[in-house]
Amino acid sequence: MSDKGLLNSLTLARGTLDRAAERRDDAEWFDSVWEWPTTRVVIVHQGRTLVRGGTDLAGAPVELAFLTPVLAPVDGVRVLLAVEDEVAHVALLVDHAVQPWDAPEGSRWAGLREVGAGLGDRDAGLLVPAVALANWHGGHPRCPRCGEASVPSQAGWSRTCPADSSMHFPRSDPAVIVLVSDDDDRALLGRRVDWPPELFSTLAGFVEAGESAEMTVLREISEEAGVDIDPSSLRYLGSQPWPFPASLMLGYRAAVAAGSRVAEPDGVEIVEVRWFTRDEMRAGCEDGSLRIPSQISIARRLIEHWYGSALPDSWSNS
């Protein structure tokens, strides 16, 4: 964790299967997939899916509980996630309004935030896009041009308007997330207005129209924490999708500029900012007065990158 390179194996940025994008326009083939007994179905309903194993937030091993098409109890939007050795992996995105139903024996319902850190690379690579697309289909049922109800197309990776034939695709909103340090190598963390008093994290914000990611770092840190960043200190470390509902988090390290203003929260989004030494972070997390983000977040990895090692699960917010 002490290297200066890119962050590797980010929890939600993993995957080992071929997404088979070349098959998405073959509607006949995709329809036939639903008849195959070998097809593996990942259900997403109200942000949750069926899993086996793992009962906590500490990264205990857990795996997706696949169904076959004939055992899928309801209908929904079907999305081609991947093909492996001619085995199709399909997400079934069930309408949020459908009433929950009991999990099959040996499985349980769980959300991505809960089990993401415990999934293997293959299953993480399936569930993250499934959740992202469930959020997109659920939030964009109509054509943005004319308001007509649109229909899923391209194996669930787009929606087409039957009135004007326009095609629409899911979008990811870029956001920066930044670990800021000072001349004493302390880390600047902030607390959002809706967080418990012990929870602190790295600062983040969405890229606005006409901005580069680097411009956003300078603006967001100035707005949220009142400090000035040395532009030459910016170092990009990696990105991770955050499908809650549709963000792409771009991770950076940055240092305050010489003569920077004193850190002060904006009082709207951020109500408290604090500089932490490693000893202060360790003491606070050990006595429970401080909590940091869980393993699923790139914020956690940025903090560990600064700290110099992986950190105990018990330091995370629950």
Secondary structure, DSSP 4 states (H G I P E B T S, - for coil): ---SS---S-TTS---SB--GGGTT-HHHHHHHTT-TT-EEEEEETTEEEEES--SSS---BEE--B-GGG--S--EEEEEEEETTEEEEEEEE-TTSPP-PPPTT-EEEEHHHHGGGB-HHHHHHHHHHHHHHHHHHH--B-TTT-PBPEEEGGGTEEE-TTT--EE----EEEEEEEEE-TT-PEEEEEETTS-TTB-B-EEEEPPTT--HHHHHHHHHHHHH---B-GGG-EEEEEEEETTTTEEEEEEEEEBPTTPPPP---SSSEEEEEEE-HHHHHHHHHHTS-BB--TTSHHHHHHHHHHTS---GGGB--
